[in-house]
Amino acid sequence: LVQERRNYFINEMDDINLHYRFLNWRRRIREIREVRAVRYQERYKRMLKNGDTLSYQGNSDEVGCYVAPRPLSKGNCYFEVTIMDTGVRGTIAVGLVPQYYKLDHQPGWLPHSIAYHADDGKLYNGNPVGQQFGPKCNRGDRIGCGIYADTFDAGLVTVFFTKNGKEVGSVVVPVAPDGLFPAIGMHSLGEEVRLDLQAEWGSEEDDSVMMVDSHEDEWARLYDVRASGTLLEYVGKGKSIMDVGLAQARQPLTTRSHYFEVEIVDPGEKCYIALGLARRDYPKNRHPGWSRGSVAYHADDGKIFHGSGVGDQFGPRCFEGDIMGCGIMFPRDYVLDCEGENTHVQGRVENLLYLNDEDEEEGDDPEQEHEGRKVMVFFTRNGKIIGRREVVVPAGGFYPTIGMLSSGEKVKVDLHPLSG
């Protein structure tokens, strides 16, 4: 009887142990799944994430930080951040950190992390004291960070940083056991960036450099405007009306190429973007349309300026993503000379595009008259004609001209949208 009871209890204990082993097995499976879920979950603090946009949501006393869900790898070795707004101080950092990096520290401040900081252009490599590395970055700039996957060696890898598609520099760093995760840090009100974790870096860059050179040849003059391929970016001070940035095409409009367009990529602070036509020697510090020998449609107020600093209501205002166009409706009998410029075949016509002496460059005589012929200049918005204005073509022809005047303004230009 005693032996039977002993065997009974032994069997009961075996059943209980088996039950607990089963429970432990289920719990471990659940824990593994939870760990895997956390492993591929993005982490951020004191930030608002809306799609691919990150904005600082702290009180400027504490850092906000974002860490991507996956580390860089051979198949995905590069990412980019576009600065949408620098906020109060522009303390935006872009770099790589371990998976469980403390979210109240800027990338680069703690060990095993590295980052390029926009406000001072310094590189922070596991230390709160940075070293001079590259240029400062402002609104509209793109900061990229990547790894050279073929440099993995004994736990080390080469990390490089870019600004607007050009490499700034590189450094060899140790790789954390879980890899290096893309990270963005912010530390002042109003800071906002757009994140692209799928950005590409490689052989395409050489092609883009060649494209930049070819498109720069299309411009005769660039004042306080930087050309990058088809993109024009305002780089002036933007403090007064004398800080106009001007881009003027090398060739005038002709009967063979009579229309051009610009797309507003970034309206900047004020969207002081003007599109129009101007004489070849147009003043570099004047918006097209403000001085004689020019006519232009201005995005910020929708007005047309025709040789005067005072505009007339003309069409709707234009915003980010809008495409503004300008062209000439040439008469059927308009003649081209052997060099392709417009020949003025009509008699002497008074040029009505005059301003006072103070509006012209030194040595320019506002009372002079040009032989010219009237043509109809038209403007479009998103493919639809919004209005026309009859003007007199100045000697030498009308050149596509673009003006900008506030920080961050960017436009994409197509000088031959109707070709082909």
Secondary structure as a PSIPRED ss2 file (coil, helix, strand):
# PSIPRED VFORMAT (PSIPRED V4.0)

   1 L C   1.000  0.000  0.000
   2 V H   0.000  1.000  0.000
   3 Q H   0.000  1.000  0.000
   4 E H   0.000  1.000  0.000
   5 R H   0.000  1.000  0.000
   6 R H   0.000  1.000  0.000
   7 N H   0.000  1.000  0.000
   8 Y H   0.000  1.000  0.000
   9 F H   0.000  1.000  0.000
  10 I H   0.000  1.000  0.000
  11 N H   0.000  1.000  0.000
  12 E H   0.000  1.000  0.000
  13 M H   0.000  1.000  0.000
  14 D H   0.000  1.000  0.000
  15 D H   0.000  1.000  0.000
  16 I H   0.000  1.000  0.000
  17 N H   0.000  1.000  0.000
  18 L H   0.000  1.000  0.000
  19 H H   0.000  1.000  0.000
  20 Y H   0.000  1.000  0.000
  21 R H   0.000  1.000  0.000
  22 F H   0.000  1.000  0.000
  23 L H   0.000  1.000  0.000
  24 N H   0.000  1.000  0.000
  25 W H   0.000  1.000  0.000
  26 R H   0.000  1.000  0.000
  27 R H   0.000  1.000  0.000
  28 R H   0.000  1.000  0.000
  29 I H   0.000  1.000  0.000
  30 R H   0.000  1.000  0.000
  31 E H   0.000  1.000  0.000
  32 I H   0.000  1.000  0.000
  33 R H   0.000  1.000  0.000
  34 E H   0.000  1.000  0.000
  35 V H   0.000  1.000  0.000
  36 R H   0.000  1.000  0.000
  37 A H   0.000  1.000  0.000
  38 V H   0.000  1.000  0.000
  39 R H   0.000  1.000  0.000
  40 Y C   1.000  0.000  0.000
  41 Q C   1.000  0.000  0.000
  42 E C   1.000  0.000  0.000
  43 R E   0.000  0.000  1.000
  44 Y E   0.000  0.000  1.000
  45 K E   0.000  0.000  1.000
  46 R C   1.000  0.000  0.000
  47 M E   0.000  0.000  1.000
  48 L E   0.000  0.000  1.000
  49 K E   0.000  0.000  1.000
  50 N E   0.000  0.000  1.000
  51 G C   1.000  0.000  0.000
  52 D C   1.000  0.000  0.000
  53 T E   0.000  0.000  1.000
  54 L E   0.000  0.000  1.000
  55 S E   0.000  0.000  1.000
  56 Y E   0.000  0.000  1.000
  57 Q C   1.000  0.000  0.000
  58 G C   1.000  0.000  0.000
  59 N C   1.000  0.000  0.000
  60 S C   1.000  0.000  0.000
  61 D C   1.000  0.000  0.000
  62 E C   1.000  0.000  0.000
  63 V C   1.000  0.000  0.000
  64 G E   0.000  0.000  1.000
  65 C E   0.000  0.000  1.000
  66 Y E   0.000  0.000  1.000
  67 V E   0.000  0.000  1.000
  68 A C   1.000  0.000  0.000
  69 P C   1.000  0.000  0.000
  70 R C   1.000  0.000  0.000
  71 P C   1.000  0.000  0.000
  72 L C   1.000  0.000  0.000
  73 S C   1.000  0.000  0.000
  74 K C   1.000  0.000  0.000
  75 G C   1.000  0.000  0.000
  76 N C   1.000  0.000  0.000
  77 C C   1.000  0.000  0.000
  78 Y E   0.000  0.000  1.000
  79 F E   0.000  0.000  1.000
  80 E E   0.000  0.000  1.000
  81 V E   0.000  0.000  1.000
  82 T E   0.000  0.000  1.000
  83 I E   0.000  0.000  1.000
  84 M E   0.000  0.000  1.000
  85 D E   0.000  0.000  1.000
  86 T E   0.000  0.000  1.000
  87 G C   1.000  0.000  0.000
  88 V C   1.000  0.000  0.000
  89 R C   1.000  0.000  0.000
  90 G C   1.000  0.000  0.000
  91 T C   1.000  0.000  0.000
  92 I C   1.000  0.000  0.000
  93 A E   0.000  0.000  1.000
  94 V E   0.000  0.000  1.000
  95 G E   0.000  0.000  1.000
  96 L E   0.000  0.000  1.000
  97 V E   0.000  0.000  1.000
  98 P C   1.000  0.000  0.000
  99 Q C   1.000  0.000  0.000
 100 Y C   1.000  0.000  0.000
 101 Y C   1.000  0.000  0.000
 102 K C   1.000  0.000  0.000
 103 L C   1.000  0.000  0.000
 104 D C   1.000  0.000  0.000
 105 H C   1.000  0.000  0.000
 106 Q C   1.000  0.000  0.000
 107 P C   1.000  0.000  0.000
 108 G C   1.000  0.000  0.000
 109 W C   1.000  0.000  0.000
 110 L C   1.000  0.000  0.000
 111 P C   1.000  0.000  0.000
 112 H C   1.000  0.000  0.000
 113 S C   1.000  0.000  0.000
 114 I E   0.000  0.000  1.000
 115 A E   0.000  0.000  1.000
 116 Y E   0.000  0.000  1.000
 117 H E   0.000  0.000  1.000
 118 A C   1.000  0.000  0.000
 119 D C   1.000  0.000  0.000
 120 D C   1.000  0.000  0.000
 121 G C   1.000  0.000  0.000
 122 K E   0.000  0.000  1.000
 123 L E   0.000  0.000  1.000
 124 Y E   0.000  0.000  1.000
 125 N E   0.000  0.000  1.000
 126 G C   1.000  0.000  0.000
 127 N C   1.000  0.000  0.000
 128 P C   1.000  0.000  0.000
 129 V C   1.000  0.000  0.000
 130 G C   1.000  0.000  0.000
 131 Q E   0.000  0.000  1.000
 132 Q E   0.000  0.000  1.000
 133 F C   1.000  0.000  0.000
 134 G C   1.000  0.000  0.000
 135 P C   1.000  0.000  0.000
 136 K C   1.000  0.000  0.000
 137 C C   1.000  0.000  0.000
 138 N C   1.000  0.000  0.000
 139 R C   1.000  0.000  0.000
 140 G C   1.000  0.000  0.000
 141 D C   1.000  0.000  0.000
 142 R E   0.000  0.000  1.000
 143 I E   0.000  0.000  1.000
 144 G E   0.000  0.000  1.000
 145 C E   0.000  0.000  1.000
 146 G E   0.000  0.000  1.000
 147 I E   0.000  0.000  1.000
 148 Y E   0.000  0.000  1.000
 149 A E   0.000  0.000  1.000
 150 D E   0.000  0.000  1.000
 151 T E   0.000  0.000  1.000
 152 F E   0.000  0.000  1.000
 153 D E   0.000  0.000  1.000
 154 A C   1.000  0.000  0.000
 155 G C   1.000  0.000  0.000
 156 L E   0.000  0.000  1.000
 157 V E   0.000  0.000  1.000
 158 T E   0.000  0.000  1.000
 159 V E   0.000  0.000  1.000
 160 F E   0.000  0.000  1.000
 161 F E   0.000  0.000  1.000
 162 T E   0.000  0.000  1.000
 163 K E   0.000  0.000  1.000
 164 N C   1.000  0.000  0.000
 165 G C   1.000  0.000  0.000
 166 K E   0.000  0.000  1.000
 167 E E   0.000  0.000  1.000
 168 V E   0.000  0.000  1.000
 169 G E   0.000  0.000  1.000
 170 S E   0.000  0.000  1.000
 171 V E   0.000  0.000  1.000
 172 V E   0.000  0.000  1.000
 173 V E   0.000  0.000  1.000
 174 P E   0.000  0.000  1.000
 175 V C   1.000  0.000  0.000
 176 A C   1.000  0.000  0.000
 177 P C   1.000  0.000  0.000
 178 D C   1.000  0.000  0.000
 179 G C   1.000  0.000  0.000
 180 L C   1.000  0.000  0.000
 181 F E   0.000  0.000  1.000
 182 P E   0.000  0.000  1.000
 183 A E   0.000  0.000  1.000
 184 I E   0.000  0.000  1.000
 185 G E   0.000  0.000  1.000
 186 M E   0.000  0.000  1.000
 187 H C   1.000  0.000  0.000
 188 S C   1.000  0.000  0.000
 189 L C   1.000  0.000  0.000
 190 G C   1.000  0.000  0.000
 191 E E   0.000  0.000  1.000
 192 E E   0.000  0.000  1.000
 193 V E   0.000  0.000  1.000
 194 R E   0.000  0.000  1.000
 195 L E   0.000  0.000  1.000
 196 D E   0.000  0.000  1.000
 197 L C   1.000  0.000  0.000
 198 Q C   1.000  0.000  0.000
 199 A C   1.000  0.000  0.000
 200 E C   1.000  0.000  0.000
 201 W C   1.000  0.000  0.000
 202 G C   1.000  0.000  0.000
 203 S C   1.000  0.000  0.000
 204 E H   0.000  1.000  0.000
 205 E H   0.000  1.000  0.000
 206 D H   0.000  1.000  0.000
 207 D H   0.000  1.000  0.000
 208 S H   0.000  1.000  0.000
 209 V H   0.000  1.000  0.000
 210 M H   0.000  1.000  0.000
 211 M H   0.000  1.000  0.000
 212 V H   0.000  1.000  0.000
 213 D H   0.000  1.000  0.000
 214 S H   0.000  1.000  0.000
 215 H H   0.000  1.000  0.000
 216 E H   0.000  1.000  0.000
 217 D C   1.000  0.000  0.000
 218 E C   1.000  0.000  0.000
 219 W E   0.000  0.000  1.000
 220 A E   0.000  0.000  1.000
 221 R E   0.000  0.000  1.000
 222 L E   0.000  0.000  1.000
 223 Y E   0.000  0.000  1.000
 224 D C   1.000  0.000  0.000
 225 V E   0.000  0.000  1.000
 226 R E   0.000  0.000  1.000
 227 A E   0.000  0.000  1.000
 228 S E   0.000  0.000  1.000
 229 G C   1.000  0.000  0.000
 230 T C   1.000  0.000  0.000
 231 L E   0.000  0.000  1.000
 232 L E   0.000  0.000  1.000
 233 E E   0.000  0.000  1.000
 234 Y E   0.000  0.000  1.000
 235 V C   1.000  0.000  0.000
 236 G C   1.000  0.000  0.000
 237 K C   1.000  0.000  0.000
 238 G C   1.000  0.000  0.000
 239 K C   1.000  0.000  0.000
 240 S C   1.000  0.000  0.000
 241 I H   0.000  1.000  0.000
 242 M H   0.000  1.000  0.000
 243 D H   0.000  1.000  0.000
 244 V C   1.000  0.000  0.000
 245 G E   0.000  0.000  1.000
 246 L E   0.000  0.000  1.000
 247 A E   0.000  0.000  1.000
 248 Q E   0.000  0.000  1.000
 249 A E   0.000  0.000  1.000
 250 R C   1.000  0.000  0.000
 251 Q C   1.000  0.000  0.000
 252 P C   1.000  0.000  0.000
 253 L C   1.000  0.000  0.000
 254 T C   1.000  0.000  0.000
 255 T C   1.000  0.000  0.000
 256 R C   1.000  0.000  0.000
 257 S C   1.000  0.000  0.000
 258 H C   1.000  0.000  0.000
 259 Y E   0.000  0.000  1.000
 260 F E   0.000  0.000  1.000
 261 E E   0.000  0.000  1.000
 262 V E   0.000  0.000  1.000
 263 E E   0.000  0.000  1.000
 264 I E   0.000  0.000  1.000
 265 V E   0.000  0.000  1.000
 266 D E   0.000  0.000  1.000
 267 P E   0.000  0.000  1.000
 268 G C   1.000  0.000  0.000
 269 E C   1.000  0.000  0.000
 270 K C   1.000  0.000  0.000
 271 C C   1.000  0.000  0.000
 272 Y C   1.000  0.000  0.000
 273 I C   1.000  0.000  0.000
 274 A E   0.000  0.000  1.000
 275 L E   0.000  0.000  1.000
 276 G E   0.000  0.000  1.000
 277 L E   0.000  0.000  1.000
 278 A E   0.000  0.000  1.000
 279 R C   1.000  0.000  0.000
 280 R C   1.000  0.000  0.000
 281 D C   1.000  0.000  0.000
 282 Y C   1.000  0.000  0.000
 283 P C   1.000  0.000  0.000
 284 K C   1.000  0.000  0.000
 285 N C   1.000  0.000  0.000
 286 R C   1.000  0.000  0.000
 287 H C   1.000  0.000  0.000
 288 P C   1.000  0.000  0.000
 289 G C   1.000  0.000  0.000
 290 W C   1.000  0.000  0.000
 291 S C   1.000  0.000  0.000
 292 R C   1.000  0.000  0.000
 293 G C   1.000  0.000  0.000
 294 S E   0.000  0.000  1.000
 295 V E   0.000  0.000  1.000
 296 A E   0.000  0.000  1.000
 297 Y E   0.000  0.000  1.000
 298 H E   0.000  0.000  1.000
 299 A C   1.000  0.000  0.000
 300 D C   1.000  0.000  0.000
 301 D C   1.000  0.000  0.000
 302 G C   1.000  0.000  0.000
 303 K E   0.000  0.000  1.000
 304 I E   0.000  0.000  1.000
 305 F E   0.000  0.000  1.000
 306 H E   0.000  0.000  1.000
 307 G C   1.000  0.000  0.000
 308 S C   1.000  0.000  0.000
 309 G C   1.000  0.000  0.000
 310 V C   1.000  0.000  0.000
 311 G C   1.000  0.000  0.000
 312 D E   0.000  0.000  1.000
 313 Q E   0.000  0.000  1.000
 314 F C   1.000  0.000  0.000
 315 G C   1.000  0.000  0.000
 316 P C   1.000  0.000  0.000
 317 R C   1.000  0.000  0.000
 318 C C   1.000  0.000  0.000
 319 F C   1.000  0.000  0.000
 320 E C   1.000  0.000  0.000
 321 G C   1.000  0.000  0.000
 322 D C   1.000  0.000  0.000
 323 I E   0.000  0.000  1.000
 324 M E   0.000  0.000  1.000
 325 G E   0.000  0.000  1.000
 326 C E   0.000  0.000  1.000
 327 G E   0.000  0.000  1.000
 328 I E   0.000  0.000  1.000
 329 M E   0.000  0.000  1.000
 330 F C   1.000  0.000  0.000
 331 P C   1.000  0.000  0.000
 332 R C   1.000  0.000  0.000
 333 D C   1.000  0.000  0.000
 334 Y C   1.000  0.000  0.000
 335 V E   0.000  0.000  1.000
 336 L E   0.000  0.000  1.000
 337 D C   1.000  0.000  0.000
 338 C C   1.000  0.000  0.000
 339 E C   1.000  0.000  0.000
 340 G C   1.000  0.000  0.000
 341 E C   1.000  0.000  0.000
 342 N E   0.000  0.000  1.000
 343 T E   0.000  0.000  1.000
 344 H C   1.000  0.000  0.000
 345 V C   1.000  0.000  0.000
 346 Q C   1.000  0.000  0.000
 347 G C   1.000  0.000  0.000
 348 R E   0.000  0.000  1.000
 349 V C   1.000  0.000  0.000
 350 E C   1.000  0.000  0.000
 351 N C   1.000  0.000  0.000
 352 L C   1.000  0.000  0.000
 353 L C   1.000  0.000  0.000
 354 Y C   1.000  0.000  0.000
 355 L C   1.000  0.000  0.000
 356 N C   1.000  0.000  0.000
 357 D H   0.000  1.000  0.000
 358 E H   0.000  1.000  0.000
 359 D H   0.000  1.000  0.000
 360 E C   1.000  0.000  0.000
 361 E C   1.000  0.000  0.000
 362 E C   1.000  0.000  0.000
 363 G C   1.000  0.000  0.000
 364 D C   1.000  0.000  0.000
 365 D C   1.000  0.000  0.000
 366 P C   1.000  0.000  0.000
 367 E C   1.000  0.000  0.000
 368 Q C   1.000  0.000  0.000
 369 E C   1.000  0.000  0.000
 370 H C   1.000  0.000  0.000
 371 E E   0.000  0.000  1.000
 372 G C   1.000  0.000  0.000
 373 R C   1.000  0.000  0.000
 374 K E   0.000  0.000  1.000
 375 V E   0.000  0.000  1.000
 376 M E   0.000  0.000  1.000
 377 V E   0.000  0.000  1.000
 378 F E   0.000  0.000  1.000
 379 F E   0.000  0.000  1.000
 380 T E   0.000  0.000  1.000
 381 R E   0.000  0.000  1.000
 382 N C   1.000  0.000  0.000
 383 G C   1.000  0.000  0.000
 384 K E   0.000  0.000  1.000
 385 I E   0.000  0.000  1.000
 386 I E   0.000  0.000  1.000
 387 G E   0.000  0.000  1.000
 388 R E   0.000  0.000  1.000
 389 R E   0.000  0.000  1.000
 390 E E   0.000  0.000  1.000
 391 V E   0.000  0.000  1.000
 392 V E   0.000  0.000  1.000
 393 V C   1.000  0.000  0.000
 394 P C   1.000  0.000  0.000
 395 A C   1.000  0.000  0.000
 396 G C   1.000  0.000  0.000
 397 G C   1.000  0.000  0.000
 398 F C   1.000  0.000  0.000
 399 Y E   0.000  0.000  1.000
 400 P E   0.000  0.000  1.000
 401 T E   0.000  0.000  1.000
 402 I E   0.000  0.000  1.000
 403 G E   0.000  0.000  1.000
 404 M E   0.000  0.000  1.000
 405 L C   1.000  0.000  0.000
 406 S C   1.000  0.000  0.000
 407 S C   1.000  0.000  0.000
 408 G C   1.000  0.000  0.000
 409 E E   0.000  0.000  1.000
 410 K E   0.000  0.000  1.000
 411 V E   0.000  0.000  1.000
 412 K E   0.000  0.000  1.000
 413 V E   0.000  0.000  1.000
 414 D E   0.000  0.000  1.000
 415 L C   1.000  0.000  0.000
 416 H C   1.000  0.000  0.000
 417 P C   1.000  0.000  0.000
 418 L C   1.000  0.000  0.000
 419 S C   1.000  0.000  0.000
 420 G C   1.000  0.000  0.000
